[in-house]
């Protein structure tokens, strides 16, 4: 574990009270770990803002499996971008609906373009890209 550095943070009492209540509801036992997570979130958002930074994400697609040719189009497009697609999982939700979960890794702009293309395919009812980053620099 890296060495820890202490520093002081000043904020209005009401803001600190709201923060304490919020982190308590999320299960944090102390402010330090919550602040570390806030900083990590901020750093990860910065990586996503840099279109050339290495990012990791999950694309979730809910779609009608009866949509003509959609399964094949989704698979084919993932194969075309095999350098970004790490893996995918297909789940049958019911008779009409499936969910595809696709783990991706690459440059932010390329990952976003892949997600946009998959989510815009005819028959996809809902899509979402959830982004994070590699653990590098987040210790």
N, CA, C and O of each residue as an XYZ file, in Angstrom:
556
protein
N       0.850     -1.189      0.000
C       0.000      0.000      0.000
C       0.886      1.239      0.000
O       1.850      1.309      0.762
N       0.569      2.225     -0.852
C       1.365      3.455     -0.895
C       1.286      4.217      0.426
O       0.325      4.072      1.182
N       2.287      5.015      0.688
C       2.298      5.846      1.890
C       1.159      6.857      1.815
O       0.860      7.395      0.748
N       0.540      7.104      2.940
C      -0.564      8.060      3.000
C      -0.055      9.431      3.395
O       0.855      9.547      4.216
N      -0.632     10.462      2.821
C      -0.320     11.850      3.153
C      -1.557     12.478      3.777
O      -2.672     12.270      3.300
N      -1.366     13.229      4.816
C      -2.479     13.935      5.458
C      -2.525     15.366      4.943
O      -1.492     15.981      4.681
N      -3.752     15.890      4.802
C      -3.932     17.287      4.442
C      -5.257     17.750      5.025
O      -6.125     16.930      5.325
N      -5.414     19.033      5.185
C      -6.639     19.592      5.746
C      -7.566     20.078      4.652
O      -7.120     20.548      3.605
N      -8.848     19.964      4.899
C      -9.855     20.451      3.969
C     -10.826     21.313      4.754
O     -11.339     20.899      5.793
N     -11.074     22.501      4.255
C     -12.031     23.404      4.889
C     -13.270     23.484      4.015
O     -13.178     23.605      2.793
N     -14.437     23.416      4.658
C     -15.688     23.570      3.919
C     -16.766     24.059      4.880
O     -16.644     23.903      6.095
N     -17.812     24.647      4.331
C     -18.903     25.125      5.182
C     -19.521     23.968      5.972
O     -19.583     22.834      5.497
N     -19.970     24.278      7.171
C     -20.517     23.262      8.079
C     -21.683     22.494      7.460
O     -21.770     21.275      7.602
N     -22.574     23.201      6.779
C     -23.726     22.538      6.170
C     -23.319     21.542      5.081
O     -23.905     20.466      4.959
N     -22.311     21.913      4.299
C     -21.816     21.028      3.243
C     -21.176     19.782      3.856
O     -21.380     18.671      3.366
N     -20.405     19.969      4.924
C     -19.776     18.835      5.594
C     -20.823     17.918      6.221
O     -20.691     16.695      6.163
N     -21.854     18.498      6.816
C     -22.920     17.689      7.408
C     -23.629     16.860      6.330
O     -23.884     15.671      6.521
N     -23.942     17.494      5.203
C     -24.600     16.777      4.107
C     -23.696     15.671      3.570
O     -24.173     14.582      3.253
N     -22.398     15.940      3.468
C     -21.441     14.942      3.000
C     -21.403     13.753      3.961
O     -21.458     12.599      3.535
N     -21.310     14.042      5.247
C     -21.277     12.972      6.256
C     -22.539     12.110      6.195
O     -22.458     10.884      6.271
N     -23.691     12.744      6.060
C     -24.940     11.985      5.976
C     -24.953     11.107      4.723
O     -25.347      9.942      4.771
N     -24.520     11.679      3.616
C     -24.517     10.959      2.352
C     -23.564      9.762      2.387
O     -23.938      8.661      1.984
N     -22.360      9.967      2.857
C     -21.400      8.862      2.878
C     -21.792      7.799      3.896
O     -21.468      6.623      3.728
N     -22.487      8.213      4.947
C     -22.990      7.235      5.918
C     -24.022      6.317      5.281
O     -24.021      5.110      5.523
N     -24.902      6.890      4.466
C     -25.913      6.093      3.755
C     -25.271      5.143      2.749
O     -25.803      4.065      2.485
N     -24.138      5.538      2.192
C     -23.439      4.690      1.227
C     -22.568      3.630      1.898
O     -22.018      2.761      1.222
N     -22.441      3.697      3.224
C     -21.694      2.670      3.946
C     -20.257      3.014      4.282
O     -19.532      2.167      4.804
N     -19.828      4.227      4.001
C     -18.469      4.617      4.375
C     -18.383      4.744      5.891
O     -19.313      5.215      6.546
N     -17.266      4.321      6.424
C     -17.072      4.432      7.871
C     -16.233      5.648      8.243
O     -16.127      5.998      9.418
N     -15.632      6.299      7.230
C     -14.858      7.501      7.512
C     -14.811      8.406      6.285
O     -15.068      7.970      5.163
N     -14.483      9.656      6.517
C     -14.421     10.642      5.441
C     -13.262     10.378      4.485
O     -13.374     10.645      3.288
N     -12.166      9.864      4.995
C     -10.970      9.690      4.170
C     -11.234      8.795      2.965
O     -10.883      9.154      1.841
N     -11.846      7.638      3.187
C     -12.095      6.729      2.059
C     -13.108      7.342      1.098
O     -12.981      7.179     -0.115
N     -14.101      8.035      1.615
C     -15.079      8.699      0.751
C     -14.403      9.771     -0.103
O     -14.675      9.869     -1.300
N     -13.533     10.567      0.497
C     -12.817     11.591     -0.265
C     -11.893     10.966     -1.306
O     -11.771     11.492     -2.412
N     -11.243      9.856     -0.972
C     -10.407      9.172     -1.956
C     -11.241      8.756     -3.165
O     -10.798      8.894     -4.305
N     -12.444      8.249     -2.916
C     -13.321      7.849     -4.022
C     -13.790      9.049     -4.841
O     -13.899      8.958     -6.063
N     -14.065     10.167     -4.180
C     -14.453     11.383     -4.903
C     -13.310     11.830     -5.816
O     -13.542     12.203     -6.966
N     -12.088     11.793     -5.307
C     -10.921     12.182     -6.098
C     -10.739     11.215     -7.271
O     -10.479     11.641     -8.396
N     -10.875      9.908     -7.003
C     -10.751      8.925     -8.086
C     -11.797      9.180     -9.178
O     -11.479      9.156    -10.367
N     -13.034      9.423     -8.769
C     -14.094      9.716     -9.750
C     -13.721     10.921    -10.610
O     -13.927     10.918    -11.824
N     -13.174     11.943     -9.973
C     -12.781     13.154    -10.695
C     -11.656     12.857    -11.682
O     -11.677     13.341    -12.813
N     -10.685     12.069    -11.262
C      -9.574     11.707    -12.150
C     -10.051     10.854    -13.324
O      -9.593     11.036    -14.452
N     -10.957      9.938    -13.065
C     -11.495      9.086    -14.136
C     -12.296      9.918    -15.129
O     -12.203      9.695    -16.336
N     -13.077     10.868    -14.638
C     -13.819     11.764    -15.539
C     -12.847     12.529    -16.430
O     -13.137     12.769    -17.602
N     -11.706     12.910    -15.886
C     -10.691     13.590    -16.676
C     -10.122     12.710    -17.765
O      -9.840     13.181    -18.867
N      -9.953     11.435    -17.464
C      -9.463     10.501    -18.493
C     -10.469     10.373    -19.623
O     -10.090     10.354    -20.793
N     -11.745     10.285    -19.284
C     -12.774     10.161    -20.330
C     -12.852     11.436    -21.162
O     -13.191     11.385    -22.344
N     -12.542     12.575    -20.555
C     -12.557     13.836    -21.309
C     -11.408     13.899    -22.304
O     -11.483     14.624    -23.296
N     -10.337     13.138    -22.045
C      -9.190     13.055    -22.958
C      -9.456     11.913    -23.929
O      -9.332     10.746    -23.557
N      -9.814     12.227    -25.147
C     -10.237     11.211    -26.114
C      -9.164     10.173    -26.414
O      -9.479      9.104    -26.938
N      -7.907     10.459    -26.097
C      -6.814      9.530    -26.382
C      -6.381      8.721    -25.161
O      -5.499      7.870    -25.275
N      -6.978      8.965    -24.003
C      -6.604      8.246    -22.779
C      -7.190      6.843    -22.790
O      -8.266      6.613    -23.342
N      -6.475      5.908    -22.177
C      -6.935      4.523    -22.051
C      -8.040      4.453    -20.999
O      -7.866      4.897    -19.864
N      -9.178      3.888    -21.398
C     -10.322      3.761    -20.492
C     -10.866      2.336    -20.544
O     -10.532      1.549    -21.430
N     -11.698      2.040    -19.583
C     -12.387      0.754    -19.499
C     -13.859      1.070    -19.333
O     -14.217      2.032    -18.654
N     -14.714      0.269    -19.948
C     -16.137      0.525    -19.818
C     -16.963     -0.721    -20.023
O     -16.460     -1.783    -20.391
N     -18.245     -0.558    -19.775
C     -19.221     -1.613    -20.008
C     -20.367     -1.004    -20.809
O     -20.974     -0.011    -20.406
N     -20.644     -1.621    -21.946
C     -21.789     -1.214    -22.762
C     -22.906     -2.203    -22.471
O     -22.725     -3.411    -22.620
N     -24.051     -1.696    -22.059
C     -25.209     -2.537    -21.781
C     -26.282     -2.217    -22.814
O     -26.664     -1.060    -22.990
N     -26.761     -3.248    -23.490
C     -27.786     -3.094    -24.523
C     -28.986     -3.963    -24.188
O     -28.828     -5.149    -23.899
N     -30.158     -3.402    -24.222
C     -31.402     -4.165    -24.112
C     -32.053     -4.084    -25.482
O     -32.243     -3.000    -26.033
N     -32.393     -5.254    -26.027
C     -32.942     -5.240    -27.383
C     -33.935     -6.368    -27.602
O     -33.988     -7.348    -26.858
N     -34.709     -6.186    -28.643
C     -35.704     -7.163    -29.066
C     -35.002     -8.207    -29.923
O     -34.519     -7.896    -31.012
N     -34.943     -9.434    -29.443
C     -34.209    -10.436    -30.212
C     -34.951    -10.867    -31.473
O     -34.407    -11.616    -32.283
N     -36.182    -10.405    -31.648
C     -36.915    -10.678    -32.870
C     -36.619     -9.644    -33.957
O     -37.047     -9.812    -35.099
N     -35.894     -8.580    -33.616
C     -35.542     -7.566    -34.617
C     -34.679     -8.225    -35.684
O     -33.633     -8.795    -35.376
N     -35.109     -8.150    -36.916
C     -34.486     -8.867    -38.026
C     -32.994     -8.543    -38.160
O     -32.617     -7.394    -38.391
N     -32.166     -9.556    -38.014
C     -30.732     -9.441    -38.240
C     -29.932     -8.737    -37.162
O     -28.717     -8.596    -37.294
N     -30.590     -8.289    -36.089
C     -29.876     -7.508    -35.078
C     -28.787     -8.329    -34.393
O     -27.676     -7.833    -34.206
N     -29.079     -9.567    -34.015
C     -28.058    -10.407    -33.370
C     -26.788    -10.465    -34.218
O     -25.681    -10.298    -33.706
N     -26.961    -10.702    -35.516
C     -25.820    -10.819    -36.414
C     -25.071     -9.494    -36.549
O     -23.841     -9.472    -36.583
N     -25.820     -8.385    -36.627
C     -25.175     -7.072    -36.736
C     -24.376     -6.737    -35.475
O     -23.260     -6.225    -35.561
N     -24.952     -7.028    -34.303
C     -24.239     -6.765    -33.057
C     -22.953     -7.574    -32.989
O     -21.897     -7.049    -32.638
N     -23.049     -8.844    -33.324
C     -21.874     -9.722    -33.282
C     -20.828     -9.286    -34.302
O     -19.641     -9.204    -33.986
N     -21.267     -9.012    -35.511
C     -20.331     -8.623    -36.567
C     -19.593     -7.337    -36.208
O     -18.380     -7.247    -36.401
N     -20.309     -6.346    -35.691
C     -19.665     -5.081    -35.351
C     -18.672     -5.257    -34.217
O     -17.623     -4.613    -34.211
N     -18.987     -6.125    -33.249
C     -18.039     -6.400    -32.170
C     -16.780     -7.082    -32.718
O     -15.672     -6.782    -32.275
N     -16.946     -7.988    -33.668
C     -15.792     -8.636    -34.291
C     -14.929     -7.627    -35.046
O     -13.702     -7.728    -35.045
N     -15.569     -6.663    -35.685
C     -14.821     -5.631    -36.404
C     -13.974     -4.785    -35.463
O     -12.948     -4.236    -35.865
N     -14.404     -4.684    -34.212
C     -13.685     -3.875    -33.212
C     -13.093     -4.767    -32.118
O     -13.103     -4.404    -30.941
N     -12.581     -5.925    -32.508
C     -12.066     -6.915    -31.556
C     -10.939     -6.372    -30.684
O     -10.705     -6.888    -29.591
N     -10.238     -5.339    -31.148
C      -9.161     -4.770    -30.337
C      -9.698     -3.965    -29.157
O      -8.956     -3.671    -28.219
N     -10.983     -3.608    -29.197
C     -11.616     -2.854    -28.113
C     -12.489     -3.762    -27.256
O     -12.541     -3.601    -26.036
N     -13.170     -4.706    -27.878
C     -14.096     -5.588    -27.149
C     -13.299     -6.655    -26.409
O     -12.610     -7.466    -27.027
N     -13.397     -6.650    -25.100
C     -12.697     -7.625    -24.262
C     -13.512     -8.913    -24.171
O     -12.980    -10.007    -24.359
N     -14.804     -8.776    -23.881
C     -15.702     -9.923    -23.815
C     -17.141     -9.427    -23.814
O     -17.401     -8.239    -23.625
N     -18.078    -10.359    -24.029
C     -19.491     -9.996    -23.968
C     -20.284    -11.164    -23.400
O     -19.886    -12.325    -23.498
N     -21.406    -10.818    -22.811
C     -22.318    -11.803    -22.244
C     -23.716    -11.497    -22.742
O     -24.150    -10.345    -22.749
N     -24.406    -12.526    -23.152
C     -25.762    -12.413    -23.684
C     -26.713    -13.094    -22.704
O     -26.481    -14.231    -22.293
N     -27.783    -12.396    -22.334
C     -28.753    -12.923    -21.378
C     -30.152    -12.800    -21.966
O     -30.519    -11.749    -22.491
N     -30.927    -13.869    -21.879
C     -32.323    -13.860    -22.317
C     -33.179    -13.372    -21.147
O     -33.261    -14.038    -20.115
N     -33.812    -12.215    -21.308
C     -34.639    -11.658    -20.233
C     -36.029    -12.266    -20.230
O     -36.568    -12.601    -19.176
N     -36.600    -12.407    -21.403
C     -37.916    -13.015    -21.559
C     -38.050    -13.438    -23.018
O     -37.055    -13.497    -23.740
N     -39.265    -13.729    -23.453
C     -39.471    -14.227    -24.817
C     -39.034    -13.219    -25.893
O     -38.630    -13.616    -26.986
N     -39.114    -11.927    -25.586
C     -38.832    -10.905    -26.591
C     -37.542    -10.127    -26.363
O     -36.981     -9.576    -27.310
N     -37.069    -10.075    -25.135
C     -35.982     -9.157    -24.798
C     -34.718     -9.871    -24.349
O     -34.758    -10.875    -23.637
N     -33.600     -9.319    -24.789
C     -32.285     -9.809    -24.394
C     -31.468     -8.627    -23.882
O     -31.755     -7.471    -24.195
N     -30.462     -8.935    -23.102
C     -29.495     -7.924    -22.697
C     -28.114     -8.441    -23.089
O     -27.784     -9.610    -22.887
N     -27.332     -7.550    -23.646
C     -25.949     -7.848    -24.013
C     -25.077     -6.919    -23.179
O     -25.286     -5.706    -23.170
N     -24.107     -7.486    -22.484
C     -23.173     -6.720    -21.673
C     -21.796     -6.901    -22.305
O     -21.301     -8.022    -22.425
N     -21.188     -5.799    -22.703
C     -19.937     -5.837    -23.455
C     -18.875     -5.060    -22.685
O     -19.022     -3.860    -22.453
N     -17.810     -5.744    -22.290
C     -16.694     -5.092    -21.610
C     -15.734     -4.589    -22.688
O     -15.340     -5.334    -23.585
N     -15.366     -3.312    -22.583
C     -14.526     -2.675    -23.596
C     -13.328     -1.985    -22.950
O     -13.367     -1.582    -21.787
N     -12.271     -1.864    -23.738
C     -11.060     -1.191    -23.257
C     -10.346     -0.585    -24.460
O     -10.135     -1.248    -25.476
N      -9.980      0.685    -24.325
C      -9.282      1.345    -25.422
C      -9.255      2.842    -25.209
O      -9.493      3.329    -24.104
N      -8.963      3.569    -26.274
C      -8.970      5.025    -26.203
C     -10.407      5.499    -26.059
O     -11.321      4.951    -26.675
N     -10.593      6.527    -25.236
C     -11.927      7.004    -24.926
C     -12.788      7.289    -26.138
O     -13.960      6.914    -26.164
N     -12.231      7.947    -27.143
C     -13.007      8.293    -28.342
C     -13.454      7.048    -29.093
O     -14.570      6.997    -29.610
N     -12.576      6.034    -29.154
C     -12.919      4.802    -29.859
C     -13.977      4.001    -29.109
O     -14.885      3.437    -29.720
N     -13.858      3.954    -27.793
C     -14.851      3.255    -26.979
C     -16.204      3.938    -27.105
O     -17.226      3.269    -27.261
N     -16.217      5.275    -27.037
C     -17.482      6.016    -27.162
C     -18.100      5.808    -28.536
O     -19.315      5.647    -28.647
N     -17.284      5.808    -29.583
C     -17.802      5.597    -30.941
C     -18.413      4.205    -31.080
O     -19.467      4.049    -31.695
N     -17.763      3.205    -30.518
C     -18.300      1.844    -30.551
C     -19.637      1.790    -29.819
O     -20.603      1.228    -30.336
N     -19.700      2.369    -28.621
C     -20.942      2.369    -27.850
C     -22.054      3.079    -28.610
O     -23.179      2.585    -28.673
N     -21.745      4.228    -29.182
C     -22.747      4.985    -29.935
C     -23.290      4.165    -31.102
O     -24.496      4.143    -31.348
N     -22.392      3.495    -31.817
C     -22.811      2.695    -32.973
C     -23.706      1.537    -32.545
O     -24.741      1.295    -33.164
N     -23.318      0.823    -31.496
C     -24.117     -0.317    -31.039
C     -25.476      0.135    -30.503
O     -26.497     -0.496    -30.778
N     -25.487      1.226    -29.740
C     -26.737      1.697    -29.139
C     -27.710      2.253    -30.168
O     -28.915      2.300    -29.921
N     -27.194      2.678    -31.327
C     -28.063      3.274    -32.343
C     -28.612      2.252    -33.334
O     -29.374      2.612    -34.232
N     -28.236      0.991    -33.183
C     -28.728     -0.021    -34.116
C     -30.231     -0.225    -33.956
O     -30.763     -0.207    -32.846
N     -30.900     -0.416    -35.085
C     -32.342     -0.627    -35.096
C     -32.676     -1.888    -34.302
O     -32.103     -2.950    -34.545
N     -33.604     -1.768    -33.356
C     -34.006     -2.884    -32.516
C     -33.453     -2.796    -31.100
O     -33.942     -3.474    -30.196
N     -32.424     -1.952    -30.902
C     -31.900     -1.739    -29.553
C     -32.863     -0.796    -28.842
O     -33.078      0.333    -29.284
N     -33.438     -1.264    -27.744
C     -34.422     -0.465    -27.006
C     -33.759      0.523    -26.057
O     -34.262      1.627    -25.849
N     -32.640      0.126    -25.488
C     -31.917      1.003    -24.575
C     -30.464      0.586    -24.533
O     -30.146     -0.603    -24.572
N     -29.594      1.555    -24.455
C     -28.174      1.281    -24.330
C     -27.535      2.279    -23.401
O     -27.987      3.417    -23.272
N     -26.468      1.832    -22.750
C     -25.770      2.725    -21.837
C     -24.302      2.332    -21.772
O     -23.965      1.149    -21.734
N     -23.440      3.331    -21.761
C     -22.011      3.122    -21.564
C     -21.671      3.576    -20.157
O     -21.898      4.730    -19.794
N     -21.133      2.677    -19.381
C     -20.673      2.993    -18.039
C     -19.157      2.977    -18.070
O     -18.554      1.961    -18.416
N     -18.536      4.090    -17.714
C     -17.104      4.205    -17.863
C     -16.328      4.224    -16.576
O     -16.783      4.751    -15.561
N     -15.161      3.646    -16.631
C     -14.194      3.724    -15.555
C     -12.815      3.780    -16.210
O     -12.704      4.148    -17.379
N     -11.794      3.430    -15.493
C     -10.451      3.456    -16.055
C      -9.640      2.331    -15.435
O     -10.056      1.695    -14.467
N      -8.481      2.105    -16.014
C      -7.595      1.120    -15.412
C      -7.194      1.651    -14.034
O      -7.335      2.843    -13.761
N      -6.710      0.792    -13.194
C      -6.331      1.203    -11.838
C      -5.070      2.041    -11.765
O      -4.725      2.558    -10.703
N      -4.381      2.179    -12.886
C      -3.117      2.920    -12.904
C      -3.318      4.363    -12.495
O      -4.161      5.062    -13.058
N      -2.557      4.807    -11.530
C      -2.615      6.180    -11.051
C      -3.744      6.457    -10.083
O      -3.964      7.609     -9.708
N      -4.461      5.432     -9.673
C      -5.603      5.633     -8.771
C      -5.347      5.061     -7.388
O      -6.276      4.886     -6.599
N      -4.089      4.770     -7.096
C      -3.751      4.184     -5.793
C      -4.057      5.137     -4.676
O      -3.836      4.812     -3.509
